[in-house]
Amino acid sequence: MTHYQFDDRITQWNTLPGIEHLAYHILHIDEPAKIIDVLFKFSANQQILLHRHLALNNTFVIQGEHRLYEPNGRLKEARPVGRYTATPASDEPHREGGGDEDAIVFFSIRGSDGVLYEILDNAQAVIGTLSMQNFIDLYKAQAA
């Protein structure tokens, strides 16, 4: 049997100011259906900032290990390559990151044209948001 490994060298990775250890590549946005398909790359052995998901997120781990952490930084869950997860919107904040190698995870963000993610400080106060319109603007900038 032939084994293939995902090669992200041709992927145009982008970053968001102020968000370390995370890169993204938006694959497609279906505005009428309220669906955003995006690849997120989480740096190995790092955690991104505290946040919460305000929309359904379907994920599929393409490379590495996708780790989820409690707000205090304690490991909550480790998702291996090939793991598919459907996670509804939640008020529970968390951090995410990669395992011993960068994790690449396909996210299908669904069902909302408003705020999709709240960015939190360590006291869990909202310090920023990412909305459908933010992703649309990032997608346009990525294509330019």
C-alpha positions in Angstrom: 0.0 0.0 0.0 1.3 3.5 -0.9 1.2 6.1 1.9 0.8 9.7 1.1 1.7 12.6 3.3 0.1 16.0 3.0 2.5 18.6 1.5 1.7 22.1 2.5 4.6 23.8 0.7 2.3 25.0 -2.1 -0.3 26.4 0.4 -0.3 30.2 0.8 -0.2 30.5 4.5 -1.4 33.7 6.1 -1.3 35.1 9.6 -3.4 37.3 11.7 -1.8 40.2 13.6 -1.5 39.5 17.3 -2.2 35.8 17.0 1.0 33.8 17.4 1.5 30.2 16.5 -1.4 30.1 14.0 -1.5 30.3 10.2 -4.5 29.9 7.9 -5.5 29.4 4.3 -9.1 30.0 3.4 -10.3 27.4 0.8 -13.8 28.6 0.1 -16.6 30.7 1.5 -20.3 30.0 0.7 -22.0 33.1 1.9 -25.6 32.0 1.3 -25.1 28.7 3.1 -23.0 30.4 5.8 -20.1 28.0 5.5 -16.3 28.8 5.6 -13.8 26.1 4.8 -10.3 26.9 6.0 -7.0 25.2 6.8 -5.5 26.2 10.1 -1.8 25.4 10.9 -1.0 25.2 14.6 2.7 25.5 15.6 4.3 22.4 17.2 4.3 22.4 21.0 2.6 25.8 21.2 -0.8 27.2 22.2 -2.7 29.9 20.5 -4.6 32.5 22.5 -7.7 31.8 24.5 -10.9 31.9 22.5 -14.4 30.4 22.1 -16.3 29.1 19.1 -19.7 30.7 18.5 -20.6 28.6 15.5 -20.5 24.9 14.6 -17.0 23.8 13.7 -16.4 20.5 11.8 -12.8 19.6 11.9 -10.5 17.0 10.2 -6.9 16.5 11.3 -4.7 16.3 8.2 -1.3 16.4 9.8 0.2 16.2 13.3 -1.8 16.1 16.4 -4.5 18.8 17.1 -4.4 19.6 20.8 -7.1 21.4 22.8 -6.3 23.0 26.2 -8.2 24.3 29.1 -8.0 28.0 29.8 -5.3 27.4 32.4 -3.2 25.6 29.7 -3.8 22.0 30.8 -4.2 19.5 28.0 -7.9 18.7 27.5 -7.9 16.6 24.3 -5.5 15.3 21.7 -6.9 14.6 18.2 -4.7 12.4 15.9 -4.4 12.5 12.2 -7.6 11.3 10.6 -9.9 12.4 13.4 -13.1 14.1 12.4 -15.0 16.1 15.0 -18.2 18.1 14.9 -18.2 20.6 17.7 -21.3 22.9 18.3 -21.0 26.5 19.4 -20.0 26.7 23.0 -19.4 29.3 25.8 -16.4 27.2 27.0 -13.1 28.9 26.2 -10.1 27.0 25.2 -6.7 27.2 23.5 -5.5 25.0 20.6 -2.1 24.0 19.3 0.0 21.4 17.6 1.7 18.3 19.1 5.3 17.4 18.4 5.0 18.7 14.8 2.9 21.4 13.3 -0.8 20.4 13.1 -2.8 21.1 10.0 -6.5 20.9 10.5 -9.4 21.4 8.1 -12.2 23.5 9.6 -15.6 23.9 8.2 -17.2 26.7 10.1 -21.0 26.6 9.7 -24.3 28.3 10.3 -23.6 31.9 11.2 -23.1 35.1 9.3 -22.2 37.0 12.5 -19.5 36.6 15.1 -17.8 33.2 14.8 -15.0 33.4 17.3 -14.4 35.5 20.4 -10.8 36.2 21.4 -10.3 36.3 25.1 -7.6 37.6 27.5 -6.4 35.4 30.4 -9.3 36.8 32.6 -11.7 35.5 29.9 -12.8 39.0 28.9 -13.6 39.5 25.2 -10.8 41.5 23.5 -11.7 40.8 19.9 -13.9 38.9 17.5 -13.7 37.2 14.1 -16.9 37.4 12.1 -18.1 36.1 8.7 -17.3 39.5 7.2 -13.8 39.3 8.6 -13.3 36.0 6.9 -14.7 37.3 3.6 -12.3 40.3 3.8 -9.4 37.9 4.5 -10.4 35.7 1.6 -10.4 38.7 -0.8 -7.0 39.8 0.5 -5.6 36.3 0.1 -6.8 36.2 -3.5 -5.2 39.6 -4.3 
